[in-house]
Amino acid sequence: MLKAQVNCKAFDNENCKKACELVNLAEPYQGYKQSQITFDKAIELCPDFDYAYREKSVPYLKRGDFIMWKTLIDKAVEINPKANLGYRGWCYFQFLRNYDLAIKDIEKFEKLVGEDNVGSSQNGNYNLEIVKALCYKGIGDKAKAIKIIEKQLDNKNYSPMLFDYYHLGILYCETGNYNKAKECFEKQIENNDYYAEPYYYLAQICKSQNNKHQAKSLISKALDYYIKEKYMKDAYTHIMDKVYEREMRILQKDLAD
C-alpha cells in the first residue's frame, strides 16, 4: 500500500507543525532507536498529536510487545477515535485474534462514520465490515458472519476486495451449503485468480460429490499455484482460512488411493 506523509501545513500550532515534520522524518526508519526517539520528541512538542502515538506503537506491535503497543494505541484512540478506532480494531483481529475487542472497536467506528465509510484494513486486503464478519466467525457466530458478508457484497456501491468471496465460500462449506460455497469459490477465481486456496476447496467439494476426476484436476492446480508461491500470505501473521501445502498434499494422496 502507498502511504502519504501527514500534511503538516494543516496545523495552526507551530509546535504541532514541528512535531508533524518530525514524524514524517521518523516514519521511513520505523523500528530503529532514533526513529522512536524522534516520535518522543514529537509527542513532547505536541502531546495531543495522535498520529505520533500511533506510529510509535507500530514497532511494538510487529515485535509482539502488545502491552506497550496497547498503551500507545489506546492514547491515540483517546485523542482521536475517528482516526484510530478502525485501525486498532483491525490490529486486534490481525495480530491478537481478540475478536471481541475487534468487533467492539469496529462497531464503535461504524457509529462515528457509518457502515459504508469504515474503509479498509491497514494492509488493504479487507473492508472492515468483512473483518467484523470474520471476527463473528471467530467467536462462533457463523450465521451472523455470513449475513454481514452477504450484505456487504449486495451493496451496489461496494467492489469486492481480495478475499471476500473466498471467506464467504468457506463459511458456506462450514455450514453445509456446498452449492453456494462452490459459486463463491468460482467467483473468487473469476475476480482474482492468483491464489491456490479456492482450488483446494473446490477439490474438496468435488470429492464430497464423488467427482474424483475433477477433484484430482483441481488439487493438482492448487498445488501448482502453491509451488509458484501463488497463495495467501502476510508478512507478519497467519491469515484466517489459509491452506498450507501439507493439507493439499494430504487431499491429493486421498484422491490417489
Summary of the structure (lengths in Angstrom):
residues: 257
radius of gyration: 21.4
end to end distance: 44.5
largest distance: 73.0
contacts: 812
relative contact order: 0.06
helix: 71%
strand: 1%
